[in-house]
């Protein structure tokens, strides 16, 4: 497991109170998203679509929260978001067309 930096120690993930939602602020949820794949690595089927979506979401958040991004990274981010929306709508039978239209027209 990688070293926990000082800022990570202060922003430890929130408590999962009712088994459905995660408490805490945005930084705590971001910390959980960054470390969850390492914590669950041996306990999860890596071929699971839900797992792949978690990794994809983690990559999206890392790019969004990066202090500096290039134009090519923005194009890549756009593709990752489209892929995430498509996968989420397929896996959870959720209509994301309105979001796809909004992203494509902006």
C-alpha positions in Angstrom: 0.0 0.0 0.0 1.4 3.4 -0.9 2.4 5.9 1.7 -0.4 8.1 3.0 0.5 11.7 2.6 -0.3 14.2 5.3 -3.2 15.6 3.4 -4.6 12.1 2.9 -4.4 11.4 6.6 -6.5 14.5 7.3 -9.1 13.6 4.7 -9.8 9.9 5.5 -13.0 8.5 4.0 -16.3 9.0 5.8 -18.3 6.3 7.5 -20.8 4.3 5.5 -23.7 4.6 8.0 -26.6 2.8 6.4 -24.8 0.6 3.9 -26.1 2.7 1.0 -24.5 6.1 1.2 -21.1 7.4 2.1 -20.8 10.2 4.6 -18.3 13.0 4.5 -17.3 15.9 2.4 -16.1 15.9 -1.2 -12.4 15.5 -0.3 -13.2 12.5 1.9 -15.2 10.8 -1.0 -12.4 11.6 -3.4 -9.9 10.0 -1.0 -12.1 6.9 -0.8 -12.4 6.7 -4.6 -8.6 6.9 -4.8 -7.8 4.2 -2.3 -10.8 1.8 -2.7 -9.3 0.0 -5.7 -6.2 -0.8 -3.6 -8.2 -1.8 -0.6 -10.5 -4.2 -2.5 -8.0 -5.4 -5.1 -7.9 -9.0 -3.9 -11.6 -9.2 -3.0 -13.2 -8.1 -6.3 -13.6 -9.7 -9.7 -11.5 -7.5 -12.0 -13.7 -8.5 -14.9 -16.8 -7.1 -13.3 -18.4 -4.2 -15.2 -19.1 -2.4 -12.0 -15.5 -2.6 -11.0 -14.4 -1.3 -14.5 -16.8 1.6 -14.1 -15.3 2.4 -10.7 -11.8 2.5 -12.2 -13.1 4.6 -15.1 -14.8 7.0 -12.6 -11.5 7.2 -10.7 -9.6 8.2 -13.8 -12.2 10.8 -14.7 -12.1 12.4 -11.2 -8.3 12.4 -11.3 -8.3 14.3 -14.5 -11.0 16.8 -13.4 -9.1 17.5 -10.1 -5.7 17.7 -11.7 -4.1 21.1 -11.2 -3.1 21.4 -14.9 -4.4 19.5 -18.0 -3.4 19.7 -21.6 -5.8 20.0 -24.5 -5.3 16.3 -25.4 -6.2 15.4 -21.8 -9.4 17.3 -22.2 -10.2 15.4 -25.3 -9.4 12.2 -23.5 -11.5 13.2 -20.6 -14.4 13.9 -22.9 -14.1 10.3 -24.3 -13.9 8.8 -20.8 -17.0 10.6 -19.7 -18.9 9.4 -22.8 -17.8 5.9 -22.1 -18.8 6.1 -18.4 -22.3 7.4 -19.3 -22.8 4.6 -21.9 -21.6 1.9 -19.5 -23.7 3.3 -16.7 -26.8 3.5 -18.8 -26.2 -0.1 -20.0 -25.4 -1.6 -16.6 -28.1 0.2 -14.6 -30.7 0.6 -17.3 -30.7 4.3 -16.8 -31.5 6.7 -19.6 -28.6 9.1 -19.9 -29.4 10.6 -23.3 -30.2 14.0 -21.9 -26.7 14.1 -20.4 -25.0 12.9 -23.6 -26.8 15.6 -25.6 -25.7 18.2 -23.0 -22.1 17.1 -23.2 -22.0 16.9 -26.9 -23.5 20.4 -27.4 -21.3 22.2 -25.0 
